[in-house]
Amino acid sequence: MVRNGGVESPSPRPRIHQTHPHDTPLFQSTVSERKLRRFNISIFVFRLAAFGSSISSAVFMLTTNTASSSDTPRWYHFGAFRFVVAANAIVALYSFFEMGASVWEISRGATVFPEFTQVWFDFGHDQVFAYLLLSAGSAATELARQLRAIATCTANNTFCVQSDIAVALGFAGFLFLLISSLLSGFRVVCFIINGSRFVL
């Protein structure tokens, strides 16, 4: 203001108005979107790895009974091996669904379910299925050790080798699902603290 004879008149110089709090710079918004996209791509990669490991484990175990000899043991003769097939098949289906959800989120920028439901759905199921794979792998490892102790693998080495590969792939699937669980857990923490599934 400029005083003119005791009367205040507007200053000829315009004031600098404060930026509106909702006016977010475009650069900051673009960087945040890129970070979120890279994060979602990382989740997709581990989902894909978990899917590949689990489906391969199930296939290797299922193909252990291709031998024509009638005295060759079959995977379905052993409860632990049946557990491995079932657990890895379930995780493969779940990972396939989650891969689709990740592609949807990467391409659309939005979750399949409401955000609150999605982050808890992913984290909860990652935990459950990771422990499922760990339980199946642990049971199958103990069974494989017992089969070698009673010389079953001496006469049926191919069966034991394929079983071992299937169990190892199951553990790999568990590892990839565990990493996915850590990433989905990070999204849950971000949602609890900031109300968003990622720190933007």
C-alpha angles and dihedrals in degrees: 000000000000120000113225112181092333092311119111116227128185115272114252089226112081116233122243106249119219115250113256110256091234093054098099115188112252092228093058092048092050093050091050092051091051092051091050091048092051090048092051091048089053090053090049092053093053091045089053092048091050090049093049094048095046097046090046091050092052092047094049091050093046092051094055089090097060093104115108096217112107094214093058112111118246127218092237090060089073124063094210092055091048087052090053092052094047095044095048093045090053092047091047091055092046092048090049090054091047091050089056090048090051092050089049092051093046093049100037101030090228136091124252092235125033108292095250091051094043098054094047093042091054096044095044095048093043089057095047096046094043090057089045091057092044091052093048093047093048093050092047092048091055091047092050090052091052092049091055091047092058092045094247090134092054092069096030105035095152092056092052094045092052091045090052091050091050092051092047091051089050090055089049089053089051091053093051091045090049090055089048088052091054091051093047088047089055089054090052092051091048090049092050093048103035105018090242132092091236137034101256 
